[in-house]
Amino acid sequence: MKILSTRRIAATLGVTAVLAIGATAAIAGTAAMNLISNNNTATLPTKNPTDLKASQGKAFAWGIPGSALQPDAAETVTWGNATTTGGGNVTIGKMTQDNADNGYVTVVVKSMDTGLILTDAMATISGGQTGAVQITSTMLSKSGTTYTVKLKFPGMEGTIGSLNLKWYTEQLAL
């Protein structure tokens, strides 16, 4: 993968900062994935839909730092609790490249709980340089079990912003 030296330096500094923070806690998975924050969604609406409480649904919001958006192998992090309150996982697919040095990654939010569906979802990019990463498509499956976000990294240049995800769930009666 072609990476500019400025990106390499930024990635090194980011990893160093994460490792310093991670030294005080048990870390599973990559350091960058452990920075996923339930409150790092500044570009998304702050209020949940008014009908969310009536349907006994829940809202989840995560910010994924740019340093975690270009993995050499797929990475998965769980959300919620599939056995008690409902949950699933977020998978960041392995980075692929085309002949024009464009990079591609697919991020999938998936419900792992029987009867828990995703009723709506949204994704935005915040921070970084304009055009360093683009959301090329989003799709909520007809069954409501997955939300897919496809990302493109044109020319593999620039500082990548954070991917902000927000999704709403509803537990169906079984």
Disulfide bonds with the S-S distance in Angstrom:
none
